Amino acid sequence: MMAFKERIVEPVTITAGLRCLTAPNPSPMTGPGTNSYIVGHGPYAIVDPGVDDESHLASLVAACNNDVAAICLTHRHPDHVGGAALLAERTGAPVYAWPKSELAHHDRPIYVDRELVDEQTLDFGGLSLVARHTPGHAADHVAFELPEHGILLAGDALMSDATVVILPPDGDMGAYFNTLERVAALDLRRIAPAHGRMIDDPAATIADVRAHRRQREAQVVAALSVETAQTPETIADVLYPQLYDHLKTLAVLQVRAHLLHLADQGRAVDADDGWRAVVGEATLSS
């Protein structure tokens, strides 16, 4: 788990035209807080303004010299979008986000001025941002690539020292595996996550995340049988015995995300009394 003391309290320059300011919302889910990124040399784009905190939003505006051209959202979860409406009202900047016809359970409503398109290039203050649709953590998740610097503003697609949470039905494990493949194919030198420190070895990090997810899915398969149905709760108790009660709900959702992915592949079935392995899969895992 990321240490809260790692929170960035002043805008930090990552490279020319890219700075980071961490919102004051540390928690077990957000680590030190949500990283807001300031892009360009003026006018500026702000990627993920974070929570509705007056001091944080004022610091973002001041860092932009009151010249904010756009507010870009990686997705609609409250720790990313909470301050967007007030920031838009204060600066007059349009909000950019991936289109979504219906909000998911964890989403925060926000008026979107301009809907993003996959591989769309946006130019702000002498820097280009390329929008990359990266679903998995959320259906509307977008990462922003700075091709001149080989940096990806990854949102919650990847993060340092922590595992991305997949919350079905809006979160989708199969989509997340595809996103990992897509990000791995980009020409990246660094990844700037929405939580935690910079990732300086993208290829190795993506490979580790992919291996971890595959291992966890194999453990879910091993917990299934043809004869005895299992619930996501019982499987989570086996796979995550060390978690406190308030995190068990998230663990159950992770297991369910893997089960749904296995079902899509024909490797598990949701029976009336719980989840079971298919015959061939049970033979392979025995």
N, C-alpha and C positions, 0 to 999 in steps of 0.2 A: 504494500500500500504506500502511496506517495505521502511524504511528510508535509504537514501543513506549513512548516517553517520555510519551505522552498518557494513560497509565494513571491512573485515579482511585485514590488510595491511602487516602482517608478517605471516609466516607459524605458524599455531596454532595446537597443539597436541590435537586430539580428544580422542585417546586411543593409546596404544602401537602399533606402526606400521601404524598409520593412522593420517595424518596431512592435513590441509586445507589451501589453499592460494587463496584469492579472486582476480579475474582479475579486472583491472581498467575500467570496462564498465558499470557503473551505468546508469539506465534508468527506465522509467515507466514499461518497460517489463521485465527487468532483476533485478530490485531492486538494492541492493548494488553492484551487479556484478555477474559474473559466478564463482562459487566455483570450483576450481581445487583441486583434492584430490591426495595425495602422499601416496602410499600403499607399505608396506613392510619395512624390516629392511636393505635392500641392498642385491642385486640390487632392484630397485624400479619400480613400475608401476605408471604412471600418468593417472588419469581418468579425461577426459575433460580438455585439456590444455587451453581452452578459446580462447580469441581473439589474433590476431597477434600483440602483444605488446612486444617490446624488453625487457623492464624491468621485465615484468611478466614472460616471458619465461626464462630469465636469472636467476631469483629468483627460478623458479622451478628446473632448472638444478643444481643450487648451493645447493638447499635443498636436492637434490639426490646425492650430492658429485660426480657429473658427471657420475653417474652409473644408467642410465635409461634403463630398460629392455623392457618396453612396453608402448605404448600410447593407452589407451582404450577409446573408444568413446561411449557415451550413445545414440547419434544420430547426424545427419549431419547439424543441424542448425548452422549458422555462429558464434553465441556467445559461442558455445561449441567446434567447430572444427576449428575456424579461425586460431589458432596458430599451428595446428597439423602438417602441412607440413613442416614448418620451424623447429619445434622441432624435427621431424623425421630426417630431413637433418642434423641437428646439432648434434644429439646424435646417429644416426644410429639405433634407436629403431624401431621395427615394429609397424604398426598401426593395432589395432584390432577394428572391427565394425561388426554390423549385415549386411548381404548381402542385396543389393538393386539393382535391374536390371535397374531402371530408377529413376533419381533424381526428387524430388518434387519441387514445386515452391520455397519453402523457404530453400532448401538444398544448401550446399556448396560442390562442388566436392572435393574429397580427395581420393588418392590412398590407398587402403586397402590391407595390406600384408596378413592378416589372418582373415578370416571370422568366426564370432562367431556362435556357435550352442547353442540352448536353453539348459540350465542346465549344460553347459560346465564348468569345474573347471579349473581355472588358478592359478598357484602358483608363487608368487613373494616374495623373501626375507623373507621366513618363514611364509607368510600369504596366505590363499586361497581366491580367488574371484570366486563366482559362477555367471555366466551370466544368467539373467532372461529376456526373451523377454517380454517386457511390452508395447505393442503398445497402441495407443490412441492419445497421443500428436503428435506422428509421427509413421509411419508404421514400421520404423526400430529401434524404441526405445528399449534400453536395460538398465536394472538396474543391479547393481553388489552387490551381497550379501557377507558380511564377516561373515560366520557362527560362527567362533570362538568368535566373539564379539557381535553377534546378531544385526549387523548394516547393513542397506541397503543404498548404494549409489544410490539414486533414480533418478538422472538426473532431468528431467522435469515431471516425473510421479506424483510427489507430491512435494509441497513446503510449507514453513511456511508463514503465513500471506498473502497469495495470492491464486488466483484460476488459475489452469493450463488452458492454452488456447488450444482449439481443433480446428484445421484449416483443414476443409475438402478440397479436398478429401483424402489427405495423412493422416490427422487426422481423427479419427473415434470415435464417442461417444459410440457406442456399444462396441468397442474394449476397450475403456477406462473404462467402467463399469466392463468389465471382468478383466482388469488389477487390478482394485481396489480390486476385490474379490481375485485375486491371491496373491496380496501383503498382504492382511489381513490374509491369511492362513499361511504365513511364521512366523517363531518363531523369532520375532524382538523385540529388546529392544529400539532401536533408529533408526531414519531415517536421513540420511545426504542428504539434497536436493542440487540441483545445484544452487539455489538462496535462500538467506536468512539463518536464523539460524537453528540449529539442532532441530529436532522434537523428543521430549522426551516421548511422549505418542502415539505411532503409532496407536494403536487400536482406540483410541478416535478420532484422526485426520482423519483416513480413514473413520470412521463412519460419521464424520461431513461433509467431502467432498462428500461422497455418498448421504447424506441427502440433501445437497445443490444442487447437480446435479438433484436429483429427484424432488426437489421443483421447480427448474428452468424449468424442462421438463413439470411439471404439469402446470406451468404458460403459456408455449408455447401452450399446449393443450387447455387451457382455452381461449386463444386468437384466436383459430380456430373455424370456423363454417362450416356447410354443405352448407349454402346458399351463403355466401360471401367469395370470395377468399382473402387470405392475403399473402403479400410478406414477406420475412425475414426482409426487411427494416422497414416495418410498425410495425411488431411485436417487433423488436429491439427498435423502438422509444418508445413503451409502456413499455417495460421491463427495459430499460436502459436510462431513461430520463435525468439522471444527467451527462452523459458522454459528454466530449468535442468531437468536430468533428473528431479529429485525432484518437480517440479510437472507434468511431462508426463503422468503417469498421470491427474491430475485434468483436464487439458486434453482428453485422450482421452474421458473420461467425459462432459465437457460436450458434445463433438461427438456422442457417442452419444445423449445426451439430446435433442439437436436432431434427429438422424436418426430417433429413435423418434417424436418429435412430427410430423415430416414424413410418416412412414409412416402414422400415425393419420389424417392429412389426405389420404392418397392421393397424396402428392407425391414419395415416394421408396419404394424397395422393397429389402428385404434379400435379395439373391440368394445362391446357393450360394457364389460367389466374392467377395462383398463387396456394397457398397451401390451402387445405380444410381438415376439419375433416371428418372421416368416420362416418356413421350414428350412429353406436353404441357408438363410442367415444364421439360424440357431445352430446348424451343423457346422458352419464355418467358425463360429465363436466358441464352440464347445471344446 
